[in-house]
Amino acid sequence: MTNRRLMKKVAGMSYVSPAWLAVATAAFVAGCGGGEGGNPQTPNEARLQVARSGDLVAYFKAKIAQRVALGYPGTAITVPTVGGLSSAGSVVTHTGAPLVGSAVEEDGFIKAEGNMLYGLHRAYATDTGREPPRLTAQARAADGSLASVGRATLDAKFIPQGFYVAGGGTRAAVLSQQDPYADRQPVGAAADASITVVPEYSRMLSLDLFAINKDMAPAQLKQMRIEGLLVGSRLIGNTLYLVTTWSPDLTRFTVPAGASASAVQAALKDLNTAALIPTLRVDGGQPQPLVNEADCLVQAGNASLSLQLTSITAIDLTSSSLARTSRCLAGGSEAVHLGARSVYVASSRQYRYGSDVINAVFPADSRTDIHKFSFRGAQVDYDASGSVDGHLGWDLRRMPSRLNEYQNDLRVLTFTGKTGQSGMPPVTIQAQQASPALLTVLRDSGRDNHLSPQAKLPIRLRTARGDQQIDNLFFAGTRAYATPFATTEPVWVLDLANPANPTVAGELAAGGHADHLVPLPNGLLLGVGKDSALGGVADGIQLAVFDVRNAAQGKRLATQAAGGRGSITTLDSTRPVLNLQAVDGKVRVAFPARVYQAPTGVGTPPPVRGYQGALRLEVNTTTGALAQRSMAVSTAILNGDTPGLYSRFDIANERSLQVDNLAYQLSGGQVFAKAGD
């Protein structure tokens, strides 16, 4: 594909030769911060430049020189920064259609198509060996019961991440990531030679395309293997969009820390573009570049030290050859947010100092750049870039949720403190001061490739216990709900209805019920949490419904509790997943949970300690009433050791799906059905 459309998008942008990379290096070492709009000659410093021949090599050489100048090995293995977030980078939180906000097709582990039910199962250990990953097809009878139609076994060296159904129910696209422990190979001189892993830069993403249909076992059509880590994905029509990140193996170009400029130049004299760009193979064929250099973009202000490329690829799932186009962004990225028809990539303007992200110290003038790409059929177009004050914080899990697109505006939460709280309370709360936060609204101006700020809202959570730092932010259309680390403190309600004037509208007393907040119709909010002291063991799953129609006077309408101490849900995992279903003025909610029974007193404990399966709720969206429905049980938790509880029945791999008045639970290599209440 030509770069004509992209060049048109950046018309009027003067091309800067690779000499700008040397300027970027000097600015980086000096620790300068970027400003936006302060210099009339650089009205949009965040804007990306179209790469020309040699630009990628020049960019990587400059980054290697930066690393050496700061005392790091120049070409040591770097773990992709976005890749550390796994597929959670997509910030998609529902396996069913959301009831508030844009409805988008997303990957999942279980999907219904007509009278067929498809399940994607991860591998698990058995008493006699290991069950491989597989895609199963089952026919649904009128009463909801299931009958096996067939299965397709997947490559055991890959871990399934999710799948899509396309082509009017005739195609299933399975996404899997190479298992780092499969075909293990040594990395350096390990103290224990038996502990070896595949380094991140060498891992593969697999796209397996299957033919599916009514009463038909899945039959594989095509396979595509892409070098890199999956960050996120989106299906629009029959076009699958993949966001991947890649760190090339440059260890053969040895550049030690402290090397002189001439030594760096000599070591990298043979570095070429082919060594930097990830490849793909179709059906085991010859490797070919995932992206052309002319379809890549570079940015002088990107201060990450990661030797990294982030690619966005559009793939036509109905094409016999899996026709595709790609764009790439050179430089480390911190978070990716997938909107309904766009993707935003965040990168830092400054280098963070510290042995890891949690202990990082940011410069006082930190800024974050945001780059917008749009999905337009078979095209991925670069649209605009903008900059916000602050950084995305100290918690890799939370970084993607700091960004949210709504009605073509991007809302971004950043932190302006040099240090702050992160991790699990109360340790870091006691050790670090709370950092102030800033909410910025950006909009694509349609000119100069500019995401221009519409408004800024400084947020400092002050309470009787002192300043509180935002732990999580739940966006819900024209609202957002900011939760602090201290679960006993209220949730702050942000009114975002006017993009030019966002405000802190009120507080919501939601202590113990705000680990996860789910917007529902009619101004209701479902809260799921745990009733426990800071850092303590959860005393059951706490559920509540709130009326937040009046942002300044939110109130609790109903509460419920499920299980006893130690009960957990998938909402506590890196990628929270639940399923929503609207039925006659009610919303039914289902999500995987492990529910332990409360102790019954002194004496012999019961043989069954609890159950695992789909926890089901029903909310009346008129009255706010909350009721629990019977659980769709996948396995009983026995008193003592339940075989496979932390392998075959790993709750992070389970999913729930509601169809009509039925609930299905994908668990332990099977799908379990539950009808009625």
PEZIHU-V207648 format. One record per residue. N is the residue number from 1. RES is the residue in one small letter. SS is DSSP state (2 for helix, 1 for strand, 0 for the rest). PSI is psi in degrees with one decimal (NA if undefined). NEAR is the number of other ideal C-beta (glycine too) atoms within 10 Angstrom. Layout:
# PEZIHU-V207648
N_RES_SS_PSI_NEAR, N_RES_SS_PSI_NEAR
This chain:
# PEZIHU-V207648
1_m_0_140.6_17, 2_t_0_169.5_9, 3_n_0_18.3_17, 4_r_2_-43.1_8, 5_r_2_-40.7_13, 6_l_2_-40.7_20, 7_m_2_-35.3_13, 8_k_2_-37.7_9, 9_k_2_-31.4_16, 10_v_0_24.5_18, 11_a_0_139.7_7, 12_g_0_-10.3_7, 13_m_0_118.9_15, 14_s_0_134.9_6, 15_y_0_134.7_10, 16_v_0_130.3_14, 17_s_0_167.8_11, 18_p_0_-7.8_18, 19_a_2_-24.3_9, 20_w_2_-22.4_17, 21_l_2_-36.2_21, 22_a_2_-39.0_14, 23_v_2_-41.2_12, 24_a_2_-39.5_20, 25_t_2_-45.2_18, 26_a_2_-41.6_13, 27_a_2_-38.3_16, 28_f_2_-50.2_23, 29_v_2_-33.5_13, 30_a_2_-13.8_7, 31_g_0_24.4_12, 32_c_0_147.3_15, 33_g_0_148.9_15, 34_g_0_146.0_20, 35_g_0_158.9_14, 36_e_0_123.5_20, 37_g_0_-9.0_13, 38_g_0_-27.5_9, 39_n_0_116.4_10, 40_p_0_-19.2_6, 41_q_0_-16.1_4, 42_t_0_70.9_15, 43_p_0_-22.7_12, 44_n_0_83.7_21, 45_e_0_-19.1_20, 46_a_0_-16.6_26, 47_r_0_140.6_24, 48_l_0_153.4_29, 49_q_1_138.1_20, 50_v_1_129.6_19, 51_a_0_137.9_24, 52_r_0_172.5_16, 53_s_0_124.1_10, 54_g_0_-10.9_13, 55_d_2_-40.4_24, 56_l_2_-42.7_23, 57_v_2_-43.4_19, 58_a_2_-39.8_20, 59_y_2_-47.8_26, 60_f_2_-37.0_25, 61_k_2_-40.6_23, 62_a_2_-40.3_21, 63_k_2_-40.5_27, 64_i_2_-40.0_26, 65_a_2_-37.9_22, 66_q_2_-44.6_21, 67_r_2_-46.0_22, 68_v_2_-42.9_22, 69_a_2_-27.6_18, 70_l_0_6.1_14, 71_g_0_16.7_8, 72_y_0_149.0_17, 73_p_0_131.9_17, 74_g_0_-43.0_25, 75_t_0_28.1_25, 76_a_0_158.9_16, 77_i_0_129.1_16, 78_t_0_131.6_22, 79_v_0_129.2_14, 80_p_0_131.2_24, 81_t_0_-45.4_24, 82_v_2_-35.2_27, 83_g_2_-25.7_24, 84_g_2_-14.4_18, 85_l_2_-4.8_26, 86_s_2_-154.2_18, 87_s_2_-6.7_19, 88_a_2_-14.9_22, 89_g_2_-17.5_29, 90_s_2_-17.4_24, 91_v_0_34.0_21, 92_v_0_126.0_24, 93_t_0_2.1_17, 94_h_1_138.7_19, 95_t_0_-9.2_24, 96_g_0_174.0_21, 97_a_0_126.8_14, 98_p_0_147.9_17, 99_l_0_-14.7_16, 100_v_0_127.7_18, 101_g_0_-178.0_17, 102_s_0_137.1_13, 103_a_0_123.6_12, 104_v_0_152.8_17, 105_e_1_134.1_18, 106_e_0_164.3_21, 107_d_0_157.7_24, 108_g_1_179.8_22, 109_f_0_-13.0_23, 110_i_1_132.1_22, 111_k_1_145.1_22, 112_a_1_136.6_17, 113_e_1_104.1_17, 114_g_0_-129.2_10, 115_n_0_13.8_12, 116_m_1_146.9_20, 117_l_1_127.1_25, 118_y_1_136.7_25, 119_g_1_138.9_24, 120_l_1_117.4_25, 121_h_1_132.8_24, 122_r_0_161.7_22, 123_a_0_153.9_21, 124_y_1_156.8_17, 125_a_1_145.7_12, 126_t_1_176.3_12, 127_d_0_-25.4_6, 128_t_0_-0.4_6, 129_g_1_-130.1_7, 130_r_1_128.4_10, 131_e_1_124.7_17, 132_p_0_163.6_16, 133_p_0_153.6_22, 134_r_1_158.9_19, 135_l_1_123.4_23, 136_t_1_150.8_22, 137_a_1_129.2_23, 138_q_1_142.7_22, 139_a_1_135.9_16, 140_r_1_125.2_20, 141_a_0_172.4_11, 142_a_0_-31.4_6, 143_d_0_4.6_8, 144_g_0_-8.8_17, 145_s_0_159.5_12, 146_l_1_142.8_18, 147_a_1_129.5_10, 148_s_1_134.0_11, 149_v_1_-35.5_19, 150_g_1_175.2_14, 151_r_1_157.3_15, 152_a_1_125.1_19, 153_t_1_134.9_12, 154_l_0_167.9_23, 155_d_0_123.0_19, 156_a_0_-11.0_14, 157_k_0_2.3_17, 158_f_1_148.7_24, 159_i_1_117.9_19, 160_p_1_137.4_23, 161_q_1_-19.8_20, 162_g_1_169.8_22, 163_f_1_161.4_25, 164_y_1_152.9_21, 165_v_1_126.7_21, 166_a_1_-175.6_22, 167_g_0_36.7_16, 168_g_0_32.5_10, 169_g_0_16.6_15, 170_t_0_-3.4_17, 171_r_1_140.4_20, 172_a_1_123.3_27, 173_a_1_113.5_26, 174_v_1_130.1_26, 175_l_1_128.9_21, 176_s_1_150.2_24, 177_q_1_137.9_20, 178_q_1_132.6_22, 179_d_0_121.2_18, 180_p_0_-14.5_15, 181_y_0_-1.1_12, 182_a_0_138.1_14, 183_d_0_52.4_10, 184_r_0_142.8_13, 185_q_0_147.5_9, 186_p_0_147.1_11, 187_v_0_105.9_14, 188_g_0_-160.8_9, 189_a_0_93.1_6, 190_a_0_145.8_11, 191_a_0_-36.3_5, 192_d_0_107.2_6, 193_a_0_-16.8_8, 194_s_0_-14.9_7, 195_i_0_99.7_11, 196_t_0_146.4_16, 197_v_0_159.2_15, 198_v_0_122.5_18, 199_p_0_153.1_17, 200_e_2_-38.2_19, 201_y_2_-20.8_23, 202_s_2_2.7_17, 203_r_0_153.4_22, 204_m_1_150.0_20, 205_l_1_135.0_25, 206_s_1_130.8_21, 207_l_1_113.0_25, 208_d_1_121.5_23, 209_l_1_127.5_23, 210_f_1_145.6_24, 211_a_1_130.3_16, 212_i_1_159.7_24, 213_n_1_176.6_18, 214_k_0_130.5_13, 215_d_0_37.5_11, 216_m_1_133.2_15, 217_a_1_144.1_16, 218_p_1_133.2_23, 219_a_1_123.4_12, 220_q_1_134.9_16, 221_l_1_-49.0_17, 222_k_1_161.2_18, 223_q_1_133.0_17, 224_m_1_129.2_22, 225_r_1_125.7_21, 226_i_1_132.2_23, 227_e_1_129.6_24, 228_g_0_-176.7_31, 229_l_1_139.1_27, 230_l_1_127.9_25, 231_v_1_-44.3_30, 232_g_1_169.8_25, 233_s_1_160.7_28, 234_r_1_138.0_24, 235_l_1_123.0_19, 236_i_1_113.2_16, 237_g_0_-122.7_13, 238_n_0_15.2_17, 239_t_1_123.9_23, 240_l_1_126.8_25, 241_y_1_126.4_21, 242_l_1_135.4_24, 243_v_1_119.1_27, 244_t_1_158.5_27, 245_t_1_149.9_30, 246_w_1_132.1_27, 247_s_0_110.7_26, 248_p_0_151.7_21, 249_d_0_105.0_14, 250_l_0_16.2_22, 251_t_0_-18.1_15, 252_r_0_-13.7_10, 253_f_0_84.2_18, 254_t_0_118.7_13, 255_v_0_97.9_24, 256_p_0_159.7_14, 257_a_0_140.5_13, 258_g_0_4.7_13, 259_a_0_147.4_20, 260_s_0_163.8_9, 261_a_2_-40.4_10, 262_s_2_-34.7_8, 263_a_2_-38.4_15, 264_v_2_-46.4_21, 265_q_2_-41.3_13, 266_a_2_-40.9_12, 267_a_2_-29.2_21, 268_l_0_14.0_19, 269_k_0_-27.4_9, 270_d_0_4.4_9, 271_l_0_129.6_20, 272_n_0_170.0_11, 273_t_2_-38.1_17, 274_a_2_-29.8_11, 275_a_2_-13.2_15, 276_l_0_-28.1_23, 277_i_0_132.8_21, 278_p_0_156.8_23, 279_t_1_169.5_17, 280_l_1_156.9_24, 281_r_1_138.4_15, 282_v_1_121.8_16, 283_d_0_40.5_12, 284_g_0_13.1_7, 285_g_0_-169.3_10, 286_q_0_144.2_7, 287_p_0_143.4_12, 288_q_1_153.0_9, 289_p_1_137.2_15, 290_l_0_-35.2_23, 291_v_0_150.4_21, 292_n_0_150.4_17, 293_e_2_-35.2_22, 294_a_2_-16.1_15, 295_d_2_13.0_22, 296_c_1_161.2_28, 297_l_1_151.2_22, 298_v_1_159.0_25, 299_q_0_128.6_22, 300_a_0_-32.4_24, 301_g_0_-7.9_24, 302_n_0_117.3_25, 303_a_0_1.7_27, 304_s_0_144.2_20, 305_l_0_-0.3_19, 306_s_0_136.4_21, 307_l_0_91.7_26, 308_q_0_147.8_28, 309_l_1_137.6_28, 310_t_1_125.6_30, 311_s_1_145.6_25, 312_i_1_119.1_26, 313_t_1_132.8_24, 314_a_1_127.0_22, 315_i_1_127.2_23, 316_d_1_108.7_18, 317_l_0_-13.9_23, 318_t_0_-3.1_15, 319_s_0_138.5_14, 320_s_0_-21.6_8, 321_s_0_7.8_10, 322_l_0_54.9_20, 323_a_0_139.9_14, 324_r_1_159.7_24, 325_t_1_155.9_18, 326_s_1_155.3_23, 327_r_1_156.5_24, 328_c_1_153.6_26, 329_l_1_121.8_24, 330_a_1_133.3_24, 331_g_0_155.9_28, 332_g_0_140.7_24, 333_s_0_146.8_28, 334_e_0_-28.3_26, 335_a_1_154.2_26, 336_v_1_133.2_24, 337_h_1_127.3_27, 338_l_1_116.8_24, 339_g_0_-169.8_20, 340_a_0_-38.4_15, 341_r_0_30.1_15, 342_s_1_166.8_21, 343_v_1_137.2_25, 344_y_1_132.1_25, 345_v_1_126.7_26, 346_a_1_136.4_23, 347_s_1_152.6_28, 348_s_1_140.6_23, 349_r_0_-16.9_28, 350_q_0_163.0_21, 351_y_0_132.1_18, 352_r_0_141.1_20, 353_y_1_130.3_13, 354_g_0_161.5_12, 355_s_0_-21.6_7, 356_d_0_176.0_9, 357_v_0_-41.4_17, 358_i_0_-37.0_16, 359_n_0_14.8_16, 360_a_0_147.7_18, 361_v_1_123.2_13, 362_f_0_148.7_24, 363_p_0_152.7_18, 364_a_0_-25.6_10, 365_d_0_33.4_15, 366_s_0_144.1_24, 367_r_1_153.6_22, 368_t_1_130.9_25, 369_d_1_142.6_28, 370_i_1_129.5_22, 371_h_1_128.2_26, 372_k_1_129.6_22, 373_f_1_141.8_23, 374_s_1_146.4_17, 375_f_1_117.9_21, 376_r_1_85.6_15, 377_g_0_-125.3_11, 378_a_0_2.5_14, 379_q_1_148.7_15, 380_v_1_112.2_27, 381_d_1_138.0_16, 382_y_1_125.4_22, 383_d_1_-53.1_17, 384_a_1_164.3_27, 385_s_1_153.1_26, 386_g_1_176.4_27, 387_s_1_144.2_24, 388_v_1_153.4_27, 389_d_1_146.0_21, 390_g_0_-170.4_23, 391_h_1_172.4_27, 392_l_0_4.3_26, 393_g_0_-163.7_27, 394_w_0_6.6_27, 395_d_0_109.0_18, 396_l_2_-34.5_22, 397_r_2_-34.5_16, 398_r_2_-17.6_19, 399_m_2_-45.0_27, 400_p_2_-33.3_26, 401_s_2_-1.0_20, 402_r_2_-11.9_28, 403_l_1_144.1_26, 404_n_1_129.6_23, 405_e_1_135.0_22, 406_y_1_120.8_19, 407_q_0_48.8_10, 408_n_0_4.0_12, 409_d_1_143.9_17, 410_l_1_123.8_25, 411_r_1_130.7_24, 412_v_1_127.4_25, 413_l_1_124.9_27, 414_t_1_166.1_23, 415_f_1_140.7_27, 416_t_0_1.4_19, 417_g_0_153.0_21, 418_k_0_-35.3_16, 419_t_0_164.7_17, 420_g_0_-174.5_24, 421_q_0_148.0_27, 422_s_0_172.2_26, 423_g_0_-157.4_16, 424_m_0_131.9_10, 425_p_0_160.0_18, 426_p_0_3.4_14, 427_v_2_-54.9_13, 428_t_2_-24.6_18, 429_i_2_-39.1_22, 430_q_2_-30.2_9, 431_a_2_-24.5_12, 432_q_0_149.5_18, 433_q_0_150.5_13, 434_a_0_139.5_21, 435_s_0_136.4_23, 436_p_0_159.2_17, 437_a_1_165.2_23, 438_l_1_128.9_17, 439_l_1_123.3_24, 440_t_1_136.6_23, 441_v_1_123.5_22, 442_l_1_147.7_26, 443_r_1_139.5_19, 444_d_1_112.3_19, 445_s_0_-15.7_14, 446_g_0_5.3_10, 447_r_0_150.9_10, 448_d_0_23.3_14, 449_n_0_44.9_23, 450_h_1_123.6_22, 451_l_1_101.8_27, 452_s_1_139.1_18, 453_p_1_131.9_17, 454_q_1_-31.2_18, 455_a_1_156.4_18, 456_k_1_133.8_13, 457_l_1_102.0_19, 458_p_1_138.6_12, 459_i_1_117.4_19, 460_r_0_112.0_15, 461_l_1_105.1_22, 462_r_1_130.5_9, 463_t_1_177.1_13, 464_a_0_-22.4_5, 465_r_0_7.1_11, 466_g_1_-175.0_10, 467_d_1_141.9_13, 468_q_1_143.6_21, 469_q_0_144.3_26, 470_i_1_128.2_25, 471_d_1_-48.9_21, 472_n_1_153.8_20, 473_l_1_120.9_22, 474_f_1_113.2_21, 475_f_1_138.4_23, 476_a_1_77.4_21, 477_g_0_-118.1_15, 478_t_0_9.0_17, 479_r_1_162.8_20, 480_a_1_148.8_24, 481_y_1_118.1_24, 482_a_1_121.8_24, 483_t_1_139.1_25, 484_p_1_171.5_24, 485_f_0_-40.0_22, 486_a_0_112.3_19, 487_t_0_-15.1_24, 488_t_0_-12.9_12, 489_e_0_156.4_19, 490_p_0_163.8_20, 491_v_1_135.5_25, 492_w_1_131.6_20, 493_v_1_122.6_25, 494_l_1_131.2_24, 495_d_1_113.3_17, 496_l_0_17.6_23, 497_a_0_-36.8_12, 498_n_0_104.4_12, 499_p_0_-22.9_18, 500_a_0_-8.5_9, 501_n_0_66.0_12, 502_p_0_147.9_22, 503_t_1_156.9_16, 504_v_1_107.8_19, 505_a_1_-25.1_19, 506_g_1_-174.4_17, 507_e_1_151.1_18, 508_l_1_119.0_25, 509_a_0_95.7_14, 510_a_0_25.1_25, 511_g_0_128.9_17, 512_g_0_-6.5_19, 513_h_0_21.0_26, 514_a_0_22.6_27, 515_d_0_-30.9_21, 516_h_1_128.9_20, 517_l_1_128.7_26, 518_v_1_116.1_25, 519_p_1_138.0_20, 520_l_1_165.1_22, 521_p_0_163.3_14, 522_n_0_31.1_14, 523_g_0_23.0_17, 524_l_1_158.3_24, 525_l_1_126.5_30, 526_l_1_129.2_22, 527_g_1_134.3_25, 528_v_1_129.5_25, 529_g_1_-154.1_23, 530_k_1_146.2_21, 531_d_0_93.9_17, 532_s_0_162.7_15, 533_a_0_164.7_11, 534_l_0_123.4_14, 535_g_0_1.1_12, 536_g_0_178.8_13, 537_v_0_135.5_10, 538_a_0_131.4_21, 539_d_1_65.3_18, 540_g_1_167.5_20, 541_i_1_121.5_27, 542_q_1_130.6_24, 543_l_1_141.7_21, 544_a_1_153.1_23, 545_v_1_132.2_25, 546_f_1_146.7_27, 547_d_1_112.1_17, 548_v_0_25.9_24, 549_r_0_-40.1_12, 550_n_0_105.5_12, 551_a_2_-28.0_20, 552_a_2_-12.9_13, 553_q_2_54.4_13, 554_g_0_146.4_22, 555_k_1_153.0_12, 556_r_1_129.2_16, 557_l_1_-34.1_16, 558_a_1_151.5_18, 559_t_1_154.3_15, 560_q_1_160.0_14, 561_a_1_144.1_17, 562_a_1_123.7_18, 563_g_1_-179.7_22, 564_g_1_-160.2_17, 565_r_1_135.3_16, 566_g_0_-6.6_15, 567_s_0_140.9_23, 568_i_1_165.7_19, 569_t_1_169.0_25, 570_t_2_-13.7_23, 571_l_2_-14.1_20, 572_d_2_-6.4_17, 573_s_0_175.7_17, 574_t_0_-39.9_12, 575_r_0_97.1_20, 576_p_0_136.1_19, 577_v_0_136.8_22, 578_l_1_171.1_24, 579_n_1_132.3_24, 580_l_1_143.3_22, 581_q_1_124.9_20, 582_a_1_126.5_14, 583_v_1_108.2_11, 584_d_0_59.1_6, 585_g_0_10.1_12, 586_k_1_157.2_17, 587_v_1_124.8_21, 588_r_1_134.9_19, 589_v_1_137.2_24, 590_a_1_136.6_28, 591_f_1_149.3_26, 592_p_1_140.0_28, 593_a_1_151.4_26, 594_r_1_110.2_23, 595_v_1_114.3_22, 596_y_1_141.0_20, 597_q_0_146.5_17, 598_a_0_145.2_13, 599_p_0_141.5_11, 600_t_0_-4.7_9, 601_g_0_-165.3_6, 602_v_0_144.7_5, 603_g_0_-171.7_6, 604_t_0_124.5_7, 605_p_0_151.5_12, 606_p_0_155.1_12, 607_p_0_-25.8_9, 608_v_1_120.9_12, 609_r_1_-21.3_18, 610_g_1_-166.4_21, 611_y_1_155.2_19, 612_q_1_141.6_25, 613_g_1_-152.3_26, 614_a_1_114.4_29, 615_l_1_126.4_30, 616_r_1_134.4_24, 617_l_1_159.9_20, 618_e_1_127.4_17, 619_v_1_125.5_27, 620_n_1_112.2_18, 621_t_0_-1.3_18, 622_t_0_-47.3_11, 623_t_0_-19.2_14, 624_g_0_7.0_20, 625_a_0_143.3_13, 626_l_1_127.9_19, 627_a_1_145.8_14, 628_q_1_137.5_14, 629_r_1_166.6_18, 630_s_1_147.9_13, 631_m_1_141.0_20, 632_a_1_96.1_24, 633_v_1_132.5_15, 634_s_1_-32.0_23, 635_t_1_147.0_22, 636_a_1_145.2_13, 637_i_1_110.1_19, 638_l_1_155.6_14, 639_n_0_118.6_13, 640_g_0_-134.7_8, 641_d_0_121.8_9, 642_t_0_113.2_17, 643_p_0_132.7_13, 644_g_0_6.3_16, 645_l_0_-34.1_16, 646_y_0_14.6_10, 647_s_0_-77.7_14, 648_r_0_-40.7_21, 649_f_0_38.7_22, 650_d_0_118.1_15, 651_i_2_-24.9_19, 652_a_2_-20.3_13, 653_n_2_4.2_23, 654_e_0_153.1_26, 655_r_1_152.6_25, 656_s_1_147.0_30, 657_l_1_134.5_24, 658_q_1_132.5_22, 659_v_1_120.4_15, 660_d_0_-125.5_11, 661_n_0_31.1_14, 662_l_1_151.3_18, 663_a_1_134.9_27, 664_y_1_138.8_26, 665_q_1_117.4_28, 666_l_1_118.5_28, 667_s_1_133.8_28, 668_g_0_35.0_21, 669_g_0_8.6_20, 670_q_1_170.3_15, 671_v_1_124.2_22, 672_f_1_143.1_18, 673_a_1_145.0_18, 674_k_1_123.4_23, 675_a_1_148.4_13, 676_g_0_-160.3_9, 677_d_0_NA_10
